[in-house]
């Protein structure tokens, strides 16, 4: 026989190699990011506004427990703290909006490195 695969000497494996062991369940893969609630509160937004110099006309809203980052409320967008740390400021640069629209992605899909490279 060629290759790295050697036939098994166990007849059960040869006859039915894909049957999982009896009584075993597959392990959970863990929670998806969208299954986790945000840790942002109204108080932490006040700190963010001061620390990152939000203009007065920028409306920042703490998400409800039912809100998810991938589906922001209509008229809002999801911003991560890492975006602010990478240099994102308001109002959003027109070039950034053009890049996002051209790529067909939302700002929340950018990683720290992607955001810092894009913003400069």
Biopython code that builds the backbone (N, CA, C, O; Angstrom):
import numpy as np
from Bio.PDB.StructureBuilder import StructureBuilder

atoms = [
    (1, "UNK", "N", (0.840, -1.169, 0.000)),
    (1, "UNK", "CA", (0.000, 0.000, 0.000)),
    (1, "UNK", "C", (0.887, 1.235, 0.000)),
    (1, "UNK", "O", (1.892, 1.277, 0.711)),
    (2, "UNK", "N", (0.526, 2.245, -0.792)),
    (2, "UNK", "CA", (1.347, 3.450, -0.891)),
    (2, "UNK", "C", (0.839, 4.539, 0.045)),
    (2, "UNK", "O", (-0.286, 4.469, 0.539)),
    (3, "UNK", "N", (1.676, 5.548, 0.286)),
    (3, "UNK", "CA", (1.281, 6.673, 1.130)),
    (3, "UNK", "C", (1.597, 6.424, 2.584)),
    (3, "UNK", "O", (2.196, 5.409, 2.940)),
    (4, "UNK", "N", (1.186, 7.366, 3.429)),
    (4, "UNK", "CA", (1.454, 7.282, 4.859)),
    (4, "UNK", "C", (0.378, 6.546, 5.628)),
    (4, "UNK", "O", (0.541, 6.297, 6.823)),
    (5, "UNK", "N", (-0.706, 6.196, 4.984)),
    (5, "UNK", "CA", (-1.825, 5.569, 5.676)),
    (5, "UNK", "C", (-1.656, 4.057, 5.647)),
    (5, "UNK", "O", (-1.547, 3.452, 4.580)),
    (6, "UNK", "N", (-1.636, 3.461, 6.820)),
    (6, "UNK", "CA", (-1.521, 2.015, 6.907)),
    (6, "UNK", "C", (-2.865, 1.448, 7.336)),
    (6, "UNK", "O", (-3.531, 2.031, 8.191)),
    (7, "UNK", "N", (-3.270, 0.342, 6.771)),
    (7, "UNK", "CA", (-4.561, -0.232, 7.148)),
    (7, "UNK", "C", (-4.563, -0.639, 8.617)),
    (7, "UNK", "O", (-3.559, -1.111, 9.151)),
    (8, "UNK", "N", (-5.707, -0.448, 9.254)),
    (8, "UNK", "CA", (-5.840, -0.808, 10.660)),
    (8, "UNK", "C", (-5.987, -2.313, 10.801)),
    (8, "UNK", "O", (-6.534, -2.979, 9.922)),
    (9, "UNK", "N", (-5.497, -2.839, 11.907)),
    (9, "UNK", "CA", (-5.662, -4.264, 12.186)),
    (9, "UNK", "C", (-6.966, -4.523, 12.914)),
    (9, "UNK", "O", (-7.402, -5.666, 13.047)),
    (10, "UNK", "N", (-7.601, -3.421, 13.398)),
    (10, "UNK", "CA", (-8.866, -3.547, 14.119)),
    (10, "UNK", "C", (-9.996, -3.662, 13.097)),
    (10, "UNK", "O", (-10.191, -2.753, 12.290)),
    (11, "UNK", "N", (-10.731, -4.752, 13.121)),
    (11, "UNK", "CA", (-11.784, -4.984, 12.135)),
    (11, "UNK", "C", (-12.912, -3.955, 12.249)),
    (11, "UNK", "O", (-13.520, -3.610, 11.235)),
    (12, "UNK", "N", (-13.209, -3.454, 13.460)),
    (12, "UNK", "CA", (-14.274, -2.459, 13.629)),
    (12, "UNK", "C", (-13.912, -1.154, 12.922)),
    (12, "UNK", "O", (-14.779, -0.497, 12.347)),
    (13, "UNK", "N", (-12.656, -0.785, 12.964)),
    (13, "UNK", "CA", (-12.211, 0.435, 12.302)),
    (13, "UNK", "C", (-12.243, 0.259, 10.793)),
    (13, "UNK", "O", (-12.626, 1.176, 10.067)),
    (14, "UNK", "N", (-11.846, -0.900, 10.324)),
    (14, "UNK", "CA", (-11.860, -1.147, 8.881)),
    (14, "UNK", "C", (-13.273, -1.146, 8.334)),
    (14, "UNK", "O", (-13.502, -0.642, 7.235)),
    (15, "UNK", "N", (-14.221, -1.694, 9.066)),
    (15, "UNK", "CA", (-15.591, -1.817, 8.570)),
    (15, "UNK", "C", (-16.369, -0.507, 8.662)),
    (15, "UNK", "O", (-17.171, -0.217, 7.774)),
    (16, "UNK", "N", (-16.158, 0.290, 9.703)),
    (16, "UNK", "CA", (-16.935, 1.509, 9.899)),
    (16, "UNK", "C", (-16.052, 2.578, 10.553)),
    (16, "UNK", "O", (-16.190, 2.826, 11.751)),
    (17, "UNK", "N", (-15.151, 3.215, 9.800)),
    (17, "UNK", "CA", (-14.163, 4.099, 10.399)),
    (17, "UNK", "C", (-14.686, 5.453, 10.886)),
    (17, "UNK", "O", (-13.969, 6.130, 11.623)),
    (18, "UNK", "N", (-15.898, 5.884, 10.514)),
    (18, "UNK", "CA", (-16.362, 7.217, 10.886)),
    (18, "UNK", "C", (-17.358, 7.241, 12.038)),
    (18, "UNK", "O", (-17.871, 8.308, 12.375)),
    (19, "UNK", "N", (-17.639, 6.127, 12.637)),
    (19, "UNK", "CA", (-18.587, 6.081, 13.745)),
    (19, "UNK", "C", (-17.923, 6.617, 15.004)),
    (19, "UNK", "O", (-16.870, 6.120, 15.402)),
    (20, "UNK", "N", (-18.535, 7.649, 15.656)),
    (20, "UNK", "CA", (-17.945, 8.166, 16.890)),
    (20, "UNK", "C", (-18.114, 7.175, 18.027)),
    (20, "UNK", "O", (-19.013, 6.335, 17.983)),
    (21, "UNK", "N", (-17.271, 7.255, 19.037)),
    (21, "UNK", "CA", (-17.402, 6.354, 20.177)),
    (21, "UNK", "C", (-18.775, 6.502, 20.839)),
    (21, "UNK", "O", (-19.313, 7.607, 20.910)),
    (22, "UNK", "N", (-19.325, 5.421, 21.310)),
    (22, "UNK", "CA", (-20.648, 5.412, 21.929)),
    (22, "UNK", "C", (-20.610, 6.172, 23.253)),
    (22, "UNK", "O", (-19.667, 6.028, 24.031)),
    (23, "UNK", "N", (-21.652, 6.992, 23.508)),
    (23, "UNK", "CA", (-21.765, 7.692, 24.777)),
    (23, "UNK", "C", (-20.974, 8.980, 24.865)),
    (23, "UNK", "O", (-20.992, 9.635, 25.907)),
    (24, "UNK", "N", (-20.291, 9.357, 23.825)),
    (24, "UNK", "CA", (-19.502, 10.594, 23.854)),
    (24, "UNK", "C", (-20.203, 11.668, 23.044)),
    (24, "UNK", "O", (-20.736, 11.412, 21.965)),
    (25, "UNK", "N", (-20.189, 12.871, 23.587)),
    (25, "UNK", "CA", (-20.732, 14.021, 22.868)),
    (25, "UNK", "C", (-19.578, 14.851, 22.342)),
    (25, "UNK", "O", (-18.467, 14.819, 22.871)),
    (26, "UNK", "N", (-19.864, 15.578, 21.311)),
    (26, "UNK", "CA", (-18.852, 16.503, 20.813)),
    (26, "UNK", "C", (-18.712, 17.647, 21.798)),
    (26, "UNK", "O", (-19.716, 18.107, 22.343)),
    (27, "UNK", "N", (-17.509, 18.118, 22.042)),
    (27, "UNK", "CA", (-17.338, 19.248, 22.965)),
    (27, "UNK", "C", (-17.915, 20.526, 22.362)),
    (27, "UNK", "O", (-17.887, 20.719, 21.146)),
    (28, "UNK", "N", (-18.440, 21.399, 23.230)),
    (28, "UNK", "CA", (-18.939, 22.693, 22.780)),
    (28, "UNK", "C", (-17.770, 23.522, 22.281)),
    (28, "UNK", "O", (-16.674, 23.471, 22.839)),
    (29, "UNK", "N", (-18.011, 24.276, 21.242)),
    (29, "UNK", "CA", (-16.952, 25.115, 20.687)),
    (29, "UNK", "C", (-16.838, 26.433, 21.430)),
    (29, "UNK", "O", (-15.953, 27.233, 21.128)),
    (30, "UNK", "N", (-17.709, 26.676, 22.391)),
    (30, "UNK", "CA", (-17.660, 27.925, 23.151)),
    (30, "UNK", "C", (-18.617, 28.942, 22.577)),
    (30, "UNK", "O", (-19.211, 28.731, 21.519)),
    (31, "UNK", "N", (-18.759, 30.032, 23.273)),
    (31, "UNK", "CA", (-19.684, 31.075, 22.858)),
    (31, "UNK", "C", (-19.110, 31.863, 21.682)),
    (31, "UNK", "O", (-17.909, 32.124, 21.616)),
    (32, "UNK", "N", (-19.995, 32.234, 20.757)),
    (32, "UNK", "CA", (-19.597, 33.113, 19.666)),
    (32, "UNK", "C", (-19.518, 34.528, 20.207)),
    (32, "UNK", "O", (-20.135, 34.849, 21.223)),
    (33, "UNK", "N", (-18.765, 35.361, 19.534)),
    (33, "UNK", "CA", (-18.616, 36.748, 19.986)),
    (33, "UNK", "C", (-19.963, 37.451, 20.060)),
    (33, "UNK", "O", (-20.185, 38.268, 20.954)),
    (34, "UNK", "N", (-20.864, 37.144, 19.133)),
    (34, "UNK", "CA", (-22.174, 37.791, 19.148)),
    (34, "UNK", "C", (-23.072, 37.286, 20.265)),
    (34, "UNK", "O", (-24.115, 37.886, 20.527)),
    (35, "UNK", "N", (-22.699, 36.211, 20.924)),
    (35, "UNK", "CA", (-23.490, 35.702, 22.042)),
    (35, "UNK", "C", (-23.116, 36.388, 23.350)),
    (35, "UNK", "O", (-23.776, 36.179, 24.367)),
    (36, "UNK", "N", (-22.076, 37.195, 23.334)),
    (36, "UNK", "CA", (-21.597, 37.857, 24.543)),
    (36, "UNK", "C", (-22.140, 39.278, 24.618)),
    (36, "UNK", "O", (-22.162, 40.000, 23.621)),
    (37, "UNK", "N", (-22.571, 39.664, 25.794)),
    (37, "UNK", "CA", (-23.083, 41.020, 25.989)),
    (37, "UNK", "C", (-21.919, 41.993, 26.147)),
    (37, "UNK", "O", (-20.836, 41.616, 26.595)),
    (38, "UNK", "N", (-22.153, 43.232, 25.777)),
    (38, "UNK", "CA", (-21.132, 44.265, 25.896)),
    (38, "UNK", "C", (-20.886, 44.607, 27.355)),
    (38, "UNK", "O", (-21.777, 44.484, 28.195)),
    (39, "UNK", "N", (-19.681, 45.032, 27.640)),
    (39, "UNK", "CA", (-19.336, 45.469, 28.999)),
    (39, "UNK", "C", (-19.395, 46.988, 29.124)),
    (39, "UNK", "O", (-19.114, 47.533, 30.192)),
    (40, "UNK", "N", (-19.757, 47.674, 28.047)),
    (40, "UNK", "CA", (-19.833, 49.134, 28.053)),
    (40, "UNK", "C", (-21.073, 49.582, 28.825)),
    (40, "UNK", "O", (-22.169, 49.055, 28.638)),
    (41, "UNK", "N", (-20.869, 50.567, 29.693)),
    (41, "UNK", "CA", (-21.969, 51.143, 30.470)),
    (41, "UNK", "C", (-22.048, 52.639, 30.172)),
    (41, "UNK", "O", (-21.165, 53.197, 29.521)),
    (42, "UNK", "N", (-23.097, 53.273, 30.648)),
    (42, "UNK", "CA", (-23.221, 54.728, 30.480)),
    (42, "UNK", "C", (-22.051, 55.447, 31.135)),
    (42, "UNK", "O", (-21.550, 56.438, 30.605)),
    (43, "UNK", "N", (-21.614, 54.946, 32.291)),
    (43, "UNK", "CA", (-20.470, 55.552, 32.987)),
    (43, "UNK", "C", (-19.179, 55.413, 32.181)),
    (43, "UNK", "O", (-18.386, 56.351, 32.104)),
    (44, "UNK", "N", (-18.973, 54.236, 31.580)),
    (44, "UNK", "CA", (-17.744, 54.058, 30.798)),
    (44, "UNK", "C", (-17.770, 54.916, 29.533)),
    (44, "UNK", "O", (-16.716, 55.323, 29.044)),
    (45, "UNK", "N", (-18.963, 55.196, 28.997)),
    (45, "UNK", "CA", (-19.050, 56.084, 27.835)),
    (45, "UNK", "C", (-18.619, 57.503, 28.181)),
    (45, "UNK", "O", (-18.000, 58.184, 27.364)),
    (46, "UNK", "N", (-18.944, 57.942, 29.380)),
    (46, "UNK", "CA", (-18.511, 59.272, 29.821)),
    (46, "UNK", "C", (-16.987, 59.338, 29.842)),
    (46, "UNK", "O", (-16.390, 60.325, 29.412)),
    (47, "UNK", "N", (-16.371, 58.276, 30.345)),
    (47, "UNK", "CA", (-14.903, 58.211, 30.385)),
    (47, "UNK", "C", (-14.334, 58.207, 28.969)),
    (47, "UNK", "O", (-13.370, 58.920, 28.689)),
    (48, "UNK", "N", (-14.928, 57.401, 28.063)),
    (48, "UNK", "CA", (-14.469, 57.359, 26.673)),
    (48, "UNK", "C", (-14.587, 58.735, 26.019)),
    (48, "UNK", "O", (-13.673, 59.172, 25.319)),
    (49, "UNK", "N", (-15.704, 59.414, 26.245)),
    (49, "UNK", "CA", (-15.916, 60.739, 25.639)),
    (49, "UNK", "C", (-14.802, 61.705, 26.034)),
    (49, "UNK", "O", (-14.298, 62.464, 25.207)),
    (50, "UNK", "N", (-14.428, 61.662, 27.311)),
    (50, "UNK", "CA", (-13.367, 62.562, 27.792)),
    (50, "UNK", "C", (-11.992, 62.119, 27.292)),
    (50, "UNK", "O", (-11.209, 62.929, 26.797)),
    (51, "UNK", "N", (-11.714, 60.833, 27.428)),
    (51, "UNK", "CA", (-10.389, 60.311, 27.084)),
    (51, "UNK", "C", (-10.075, 60.457, 25.594)),
    (51, "UNK", "O", (-8.947, 60.777, 25.219)),
    (52, "UNK", "N", (-11.086, 60.219, 24.745)),
    (52, "UNK", "CA", (-10.862, 60.234, 23.299)),
    (52, "UNK", "C", (-11.440, 61.474, 22.619)),
    (52, "UNK", "O", (-11.531, 61.527, 21.393)),
    (53, "UNK", "N", (-11.833, 62.477, 23.420)),
    (53, "UNK", "CA", (-12.252, 63.789, 22.919)),
    (53, "UNK", "C", (-13.370, 63.705, 21.877)),
    (53, "UNK", "O", (-13.231, 64.217, 20.766)),
    (54, "UNK", "N", (-14.475, 63.059, 22.243)),
    (54, "UNK", "CA", (-15.624, 63.001, 21.340)),
    (54, "UNK", "C", (-16.191, 64.413, 21.178)),
    (54, "UNK", "O", (-16.347, 65.117, 22.176)),
    (55, "UNK", "N", (-16.504, 64.849, 19.958)),
    (55, "UNK", "CA", (-17.179, 66.133, 19.792)),
    (55, "UNK", "C", (-18.583, 66.074, 20.412)),
    (55, "UNK", "O", (-19.154, 64.995, 20.567)),
    (56, "UNK", "N", (-19.122, 67.227, 20.758)),
    (56, "UNK", "CA", (-20.438, 67.271, 21.396)),
    (56, "UNK", "C", (-21.556, 66.747, 20.508)),
    (56, "UNK", "O", (-22.567, 66.262, 21.015)),
    (57, "UNK", "N", (-21.391, 66.836, 19.177)),
    (57, "UNK", "CA", (-22.464, 66.382, 18.290)),
    (57, "UNK", "C", (-22.444, 64.874, 18.026)),
    (57, "UNK", "O", (-23.321, 64.367, 17.327)),
    (58, "UNK", "N", (-21.476, 64.158, 18.562)),
    (58, "UNK", "CA", (-21.427, 62.696, 18.420)),
    (58, "UNK", "C", (-22.274, 62.071, 19.522)),
    (58, "UNK", "O", (-22.051, 62.314, 20.708)),
    (59, "UNK", "N", (-23.243, 61.268, 19.113)),
    (59, "UNK", "CA", (-24.127, 60.596, 20.064)),
    (59, "UNK", "C", (-23.568, 59.204, 20.331)),
    (59, "UNK", "O", (-23.452, 58.391, 19.415)),
    (60, "UNK", "N", (-23.227, 58.935, 21.567)),
    (60, "UNK", "CA", (-22.730, 57.612, 21.964)),
    (60, "UNK", "C", (-23.764, 56.983, 22.891)),
    (60, "UNK", "O", (-24.217, 57.609, 23.849)),
    (61, "UNK", "N", (-24.126, 55.748, 22.597)),
    (61, "UNK", "CA", (-25.160, 55.064, 23.364)),
    (61, "UNK", "C", (-24.608, 53.739, 23.870)),
    (61, "UNK", "O", (-24.023, 52.970, 23.108)),
    (62, "UNK", "N", (-24.796, 53.477, 25.154)),
    (62, "UNK", "CA", (-24.400, 52.176, 25.711)),
    (62, "UNK", "C", (-25.373, 51.123, 25.191)),
    (62, "UNK", "O", (-26.586, 51.327, 25.241)),
    (63, "UNK", "N", (-24.862, 50.011, 24.698)),
    (63, "UNK", "CA", (-25.753, 48.976, 24.163)),
    (63, "UNK", "C", (-26.570, 48.307, 25.255)),
    (63, "UNK", "O", (-26.137, 48.174, 26.400)),
    (64, "UNK", "N", (-27.780, 47.886, 24.857)),
    (64, "UNK", "CA", (-28.608, 47.092, 25.767)),
    (64, "UNK", "C", (-28.073, 45.665, 25.756)),
    (64, "UNK", "O", (-27.307, 45.298, 24.865)),
    (65, "UNK", "N", (-28.464, 44.872, 26.722)),
    (65, "UNK", "CA", (-27.986, 43.484, 26.779)),
    (65, "UNK", "C", (-28.400, 42.700, 25.540)),
    (65, "UNK", "O", (-27.720, 41.747, 25.157)),
    (66, "UNK", "N", (-29.490, 43.083, 24.917)),
    (66, "UNK", "CA", (-29.959, 42.361, 23.734)),
    (66, "UNK", "C", (-29.260, 42.821, 22.453)),
    (66, "UNK", "O", (-29.351, 42.141, 21.430)),
    (67, "UNK", "N", (-28.564, 43.964, 22.489)),
    (67, "UNK", "CA", (-27.863, 44.466, 21.305)),
    (67, "UNK", "C", (-26.612, 43.644, 21.028)),
    (67, "UNK", "O", (-25.983, 43.117, 21.946)),
    (68, "UNK", "N", (-26.264, 43.543, 19.758)),
    (68, "UNK", "CA", (-25.076, 42.820, 19.342)),
    (68, "UNK", "C", (-24.238, 43.703, 18.441)),
    (68, "UNK", "O", (-24.773, 44.505, 17.675)),
    (69, "UNK", "N", (-22.932, 43.559, 18.530)),
    (69, "UNK", "CA", (-22.004, 44.394, 17.766)),
    (69, "UNK", "C", (-22.219, 44.258, 16.265)),
    (69, "UNK", "O", (-22.037, 45.228, 15.530)),
    (70, "UNK", "N", (-22.597, 43.089, 15.801)),
    (70, "UNK", "CA", (-22.758, 42.870, 14.368)),
    (70, "UNK", "C", (-24.050, 43.462, 13.817)),
    (70, "UNK", "O", (-24.215, 43.559, 12.601)),
    (71, "UNK", "N", (-24.966, 43.857, 14.695)),
    (71, "UNK", "CA", (-26.237, 44.427, 14.254)),
    (71, "UNK", "C", (-26.541, 45.670, 15.093)),
    (71, "UNK", "O", (-27.383, 45.619, 15.989)),
    (72, "UNK", "N", (-25.861, 46.783, 14.810)),
    (72, "UNK", "CA", (-26.138, 47.995, 15.591)),
    (72, "UNK", "C", (-27.528, 48.533, 15.259)),
    (72, "UNK", "O", (-28.065, 48.242, 14.190)),
    (73, "UNK", "N", (-28.111, 49.312, 16.162)),
    (73, "UNK", "CA", (-29.424, 49.904, 15.876)),
    (73, "UNK", "C", (-29.350, 50.793, 14.630)),
    (73, "UNK", "O", (-28.285, 51.326, 14.316)),
    (74, "UNK", "N", (-30.463, 50.956, 13.922)),
    (74, "UNK", "CA", (-30.461, 51.811, 12.730)),
    (74, "UNK", "C", (-29.951, 53.219, 13.052)),
    (74, "UNK", "O", (-30.354, 53.823, 14.045)),
    (75, "UNK", "N", (-29.069, 53.726, 12.207)),
    (75, "UNK", "CA", (-28.509, 55.055, 12.397)),
    (75, "UNK", "C", (-27.273, 55.087, 13.276)),
    (75, "UNK", "O", (-26.689, 56.153, 13.475)),
    (76, "UNK", "N", (-26.860, 53.947, 13.805)),
    (76, "UNK", "CA", (-25.685, 53.863, 14.673)),
    (76, "UNK", "C", (-24.671, 52.917, 14.057)),
    (76, "UNK", "O", (-25.000, 52.150, 13.152)),
    (77, "UNK", "N", (-23.439, 52.968, 14.545)),
    (77, "UNK", "CA", (-22.431, 51.997, 14.141)),
    (77, "UNK", "C", (-21.674, 51.544, 15.370)),
    (77, "UNK", "O", (-21.628, 52.238, 16.386)),
    (78, "UNK", "N", (-21.085, 50.377, 15.260)),
    (78, "UNK", "CA", (-20.346, 49.796, 16.373)),
    (78, "UNK", "C", (-18.892, 50.233, 16.299)),
    (78, "UNK", "O", (-18.230, 50.053, 15.277)),
    (79, "UNK", "N", (-18.407, 50.804, 17.381)),
    (79, "UNK", "CA", (-17.006, 51.205, 17.491)),
    (79, "UNK", "C", (-16.412, 50.471, 18.685)),
    (79, "UNK", "O", (-17.006, 50.433, 19.762)),
    (80, "UNK", "N", (-15.248, 49.896, 18.485)),
    (80, "UNK", "CA", (-14.564, 49.203, 19.576)),
    (80, "UNK", "C", (-13.535, 50.138, 20.203)),
    (80, "UNK", "O", (-13.043, 51.062, 19.555)),
    (81, "UNK", "N", (-13.224, 49.892, 21.446)),
    (81, "UNK", "CA", (-12.211, 50.700, 22.127)),
    (81, "UNK", "C", (-10.883, 50.631, 21.386)),
    (81, "UNK", "O", (-10.140, 51.611, 21.340)),
    (82, "UNK", "N", (-10.586, 49.474, 20.807)),
    (82, "UNK", "CA", (-9.324, 49.340, 20.066)),
    (82, "UNK", "C", (-9.279, 50.293, 18.875)),
    (82, "UNK", "O", (-8.205, 50.769, 18.509)),
    (83, "UNK", "N", (-10.435, 50.579, 18.264)),
    (83, "UNK", "CA", (-10.456, 51.546, 17.166)),
    (83, "UNK", "C", (-10.037, 52.924, 17.671)),
    (83, "UNK", "O", (-9.271, 53.630, 17.016)),
    (84, "UNK", "N", (-10.545, 53.293, 18.837)),
    (84, "UNK", "CA", (-10.199, 54.596, 19.410)),
    (84, "UNK", "C", (-8.723, 54.636, 19.793)),
    (84, "UNK", "O", (-8.053, 55.650, 19.598)),
    (85, "UNK", "N", (-8.219, 53.527, 20.338)),
    (85, "UNK", "CA", (-6.802, 53.473, 20.707)),
    (85, "UNK", "C", (-5.891, 53.539, 19.485)),
    (85, "UNK", "O", (-4.761, 54.020, 19.576)),
    (86, "UNK", "N", (-6.384, 53.054, 18.336)),
    (86, "UNK", "CA", (-5.566, 53.075, 17.120)),
    (86, "UNK", "C", (-5.582, 54.431, 16.428)),
    (86, "UNK", "O", (-4.895, 54.622, 15.425)),
    (87, "UNK", "N", (-6.360, 55.371, 16.953)),
    (87, "UNK", "CA", (-6.328, 56.725, 16.406)),
    (87, "UNK", "C", (-7.609, 57.192, 15.750)),
    (87, "UNK", "O", (-7.648, 58.308, 15.232)),
    (88, "UNK", "N", (-8.658, 56.386, 15.750)),
    (88, "UNK", "CA", (-9.923, 56.797, 15.145)),
    (88, "UNK", "C", (-10.502, 57.974, 15.918)),
    (88, "UNK", "O", (-10.602, 57.936, 17.145)),
    (89, "UNK", "N", (-10.880, 59.015, 15.195)),
    (89, "UNK", "CA", (-11.483, 60.190, 15.808)),
    (89, "UNK", "C", (-12.720, 60.592, 15.015)),
    (89, "UNK", "O", (-12.920, 60.152, 13.883)),
    (90, "UNK", "N", (-13.532, 61.422, 15.621)),
    (90, "UNK", "CA", (-14.760, 61.881, 14.991)),
    (90, "UNK", "C", (-14.620, 63.344, 14.615)),
    (90, "UNK", "O", (-13.936, 64.091, 15.315)),
    (91, "UNK", "N", (-15.240, 63.768, 13.546)),
    (91, "UNK", "CA", (-16.013, 62.974, 12.600)),
    (91, "UNK", "C", (-15.095, 62.021, 11.837)),
    (91, "UNK", "O", (-13.900, 62.278, 11.688)),
    (92, "UNK", "N", (-15.666, 60.927, 11.360)),
    (92, "UNK", "CA", (-14.875, 59.931, 10.639)),
    (92, "UNK", "C", (-14.299, 60.548, 9.368)),
    (92, "UNK", "O", (-14.996, 61.280, 8.665)),
    (93, "UNK", "N", (-13.039, 60.260, 9.071)),
    (93, "UNK", "CA", (-12.433, 60.791, 7.843)),
    (93, "UNK", "C", (-13.174, 60.283, 6.602)),
    (93, "UNK", "O", (-13.556, 59.115, 6.530)),
    (94, "UNK", "N", (-13.368, 61.168, 5.638)),
    (94, "UNK", "CA", (-14.067, 60.804, 4.400)),
    (94, "UNK", "C", (-13.355, 59.651, 3.692)),
    (94, "UNK", "O", (-14.004, 58.793, 3.094)),
    (95, "UNK", "N", (-12.022, 59.631, 3.758)),
    (95, "UNK", "CA", (-11.258, 58.560, 3.110)),
    (95, "UNK", "C", (-11.582, 57.206, 3.729)),
    (95, "UNK", "O", (-11.684, 56.203, 3.022)),
    (96, "UNK", "N", (-11.744, 57.179, 5.047)),
    (96, "UNK", "CA", (-12.079, 55.928, 5.729)),
    (96, "UNK", "C", (-13.452, 55.442, 5.291)),
    (96, "UNK", "O", (-13.638, 54.252, 5.033)),
    (97, "UNK", "N", (-14.403, 56.344, 5.206)),
    (97, "UNK", "CA", (-15.754, 55.966, 4.775)),
    (97, "UNK", "C", (-15.721, 55.422, 3.353)),
    (97, "UNK", "O", (-16.407, 54.447, 3.047)),
    (98, "UNK", "N", (-14.924, 56.048, 2.474)),
    (98, "UNK", "CA", (-14.791, 55.561, 1.097)),
    (98, "UNK", "C", (-14.198, 54.156, 1.061)),
    (98, "UNK", "O", (-14.669, 53.304, 0.307)),
    (99, "UNK", "N", (-13.171, 53.910, 1.869)),
    (99, "UNK", "CA", (-12.541, 52.584, 1.914)),
    (99, "UNK", "C", (-13.543, 51.541, 2.392)),
    (99, "UNK", "O", (-13.646, 50.463, 1.807)),
    (100, "UNK", "N", (-14.278, 51.855, 3.446)),
    (100, "UNK", "CA", (-15.266, 50.917, 3.978)),
    (100, "UNK", "C", (-16.334, 50.602, 2.936)),
    (100, "UNK", "O", (-16.704, 49.443, 2.752)),
    (101, "UNK", "N", (-16.828, 51.634, 2.256)),
    (101, "UNK", "CA", (-17.860, 51.422, 1.241)),
    (101, "UNK", "C", (-17.311, 50.625, 0.065)),
    (101, "UNK", "O", (-17.995, 49.747, -0.462)),
    (102, "UNK", "N", (-16.081, 50.923, -0.353)),
    (102, "UNK", "CA", (-15.468, 50.204, -1.472)),
    (102, "UNK", "C", (-15.287, 48.716, -1.142)),
    (102, "UNK", "O", (-15.518, 47.849, -1.986)),
    (103, "UNK", "N", (-14.870, 48.438, 0.097)),
    (103, "UNK", "CA", (-14.633, 47.048, 0.513)),
    (103, "UNK", "C", (-15.920, 46.336, 0.915)),
    (103, "UNK", "O", (-15.948, 45.109, 1.010)),
    (104, "UNK", "N", (-16.982, 47.097, 1.151)),
    (104, "UNK", "CA", (-18.247, 46.489, 1.556)),
    (104, "UNK", "C", (-18.207, 45.928, 2.967)),
    (104, "UNK", "O", (-18.835, 44.909, 3.254)),
    (105, "UNK", "N", (-17.467, 46.596, 3.850)),
    (105, "UNK", "CA", (-17.369, 46.135, 5.236)),
    (105, "UNK", "C", (-17.797, 47.251, 6.179)),
    (105, "UNK", "O", (-17.816, 48.425, 5.810)),
    (106, "UNK", "N", (-18.137, 46.864, 7.391)),
    (106, "UNK", "CA", (-18.466, 47.866, 8.406)),
    (106, "UNK", "C", (-17.207, 48.173, 9.204)),
    (106, "UNK", "O", (-16.248, 47.402, 9.202)),
    (107, "UNK", "N", (-17.229, 49.290, 9.870)),
    (107, "UNK", "CA", (-16.063, 49.710, 10.644)),
    (107, "UNK", "C", (-15.753, 48.723, 11.764)),
    (107, "UNK", "O", (-14.596, 48.584, 12.161)),
    (108, "UNK", "N", (-16.764, 48.040, 12.274)),
    (108, "UNK", "CA", (-16.539, 47.092, 13.372)),
    (108, "UNK", "C", (-15.780, 45.846, 12.919)),
    (108, "UNK", "O", (-15.319, 45.071, 13.756)),
    (109, "UNK", "N", (-15.645, 45.644, 11.604)),
    (109, "UNK", "CA", (-14.905, 44.488, 11.100)),
    (109, "UNK", "C", (-13.403, 44.757, 10.998)),
    (109, "UNK", "O", (-12.628, 43.831, 10.753)),
    (110, "UNK", "N", (-12.987, 45.991, 11.181)),
    (110, "UNK", "CA", (-11.569, 46.321, 11.119)),
    (110, "UNK", "C", (-10.884, 45.923, 12.419)),
    (110, "UNK", "O", (-11.420, 46.139, 13.506)),
    (111, "UNK", "N", (-9.710, 45.348, 12.299)),
    (111, "UNK", "CA", (-8.908, 45.016, 13.475)),
    (111, "UNK", "C", (-8.094, 46.241, 13.885)),
    (111, "UNK", "O", (-8.071, 47.248, 13.177)),
    (112, "UNK", "N", (-7.441, 46.145, 15.011)),
    (112, "UNK", "CA", (-6.589, 47.238, 15.494)),
    (112, "UNK", "C", (-5.550, 47.600, 14.442)),
    (112, "UNK", "O", (-5.371, 48.772, 14.110)),
    (113, "UNK", "N", (-4.873, 46.595, 13.927)),
    (113, "UNK", "CA", (-3.819, 46.848, 12.938)),
    (113, "UNK", "C", (-4.411, 47.426, 11.653)),
    (113, "UNK", "O", (-3.862, 48.367, 11.079)),
    (114, "UNK", "N", (-5.521, 46.864, 11.209)),
    (114, "UNK", "CA", (-6.163, 47.380, 10.003)),
    (114, "UNK", "C", (-6.579, 48.827, 10.158)),
    (114, "UNK", "O", (-6.420, 49.630, 9.239)),
    (115, "UNK", "N", (-7.111, 49.157, 11.321)),
    (115, "UNK", "CA", (-7.547, 50.530, 11.571)),
    (115, "UNK", "C", (-6.350, 51.466, 11.657)),
    (115, "UNK", "O", (-6.382, 52.557, 11.089)),
    (116, "UNK", "N", (-5.297, 51.059, 12.355)),
    (116, "UNK", "CA", (-4.142, 51.947, 12.513)),
    (116, "UNK", "C", (-3.422, 52.164, 11.184)),
    (116, "UNK", "O", (-2.891, 53.250, 10.950)),
    (117, "UNK", "N", (-3.391, 51.157, 10.306)),
    (117, "UNK", "CA", (-2.775, 51.319, 8.991)),
    (117, "UNK", "C", (-3.633, 52.235, 8.124)),
    (117, "UNK", "O", (-3.110, 53.093, 7.414)),
    (118, "UNK", "N", (-4.945, 52.052, 8.181)),
    (118, "UNK", "CA", (-5.853, 52.854, 7.365)),
    (118, "UNK", "C", (-5.841, 54.317, 7.783)),
    (118, "UNK", "O", (-5.838, 55.212, 6.938)),
    (119, "UNK", "N", (-5.834, 54.554, 9.086)),
    (119, "UNK", "CA", (-5.878, 55.922, 9.592)),
    (119, "UNK", "C", (-4.514, 56.589, 9.498)),
    (119, "UNK", "O", (-4.414, 57.796, 9.277)),
    (120, "UNK", "N", (-3.465, 55.790, 9.667)),
    (120, "UNK", "CA", (-2.112, 56.337, 9.545)),
    (120, "UNK", "C", (-1.506, 56.609, 10.821)),
    (120, "UNK", "O", (-0.367, 57.073, 10.878)),
]
sb = StructureBuilder()
sb.init_structure("model")
sb.init_model(0)
sb.init_chain("A")
sb.init_seg("    ")
for serial, (resi, resn, name, xyz) in enumerate(atoms, 1):
    if name == "N":
        sb.init_residue(resn, " ", resi, " ")
    sb.init_atom(name, np.array(xyz, "f"), 0.0, 1.0, " ", f" {name:<3s}", serial, name[0])
structure = sb.get_structure()
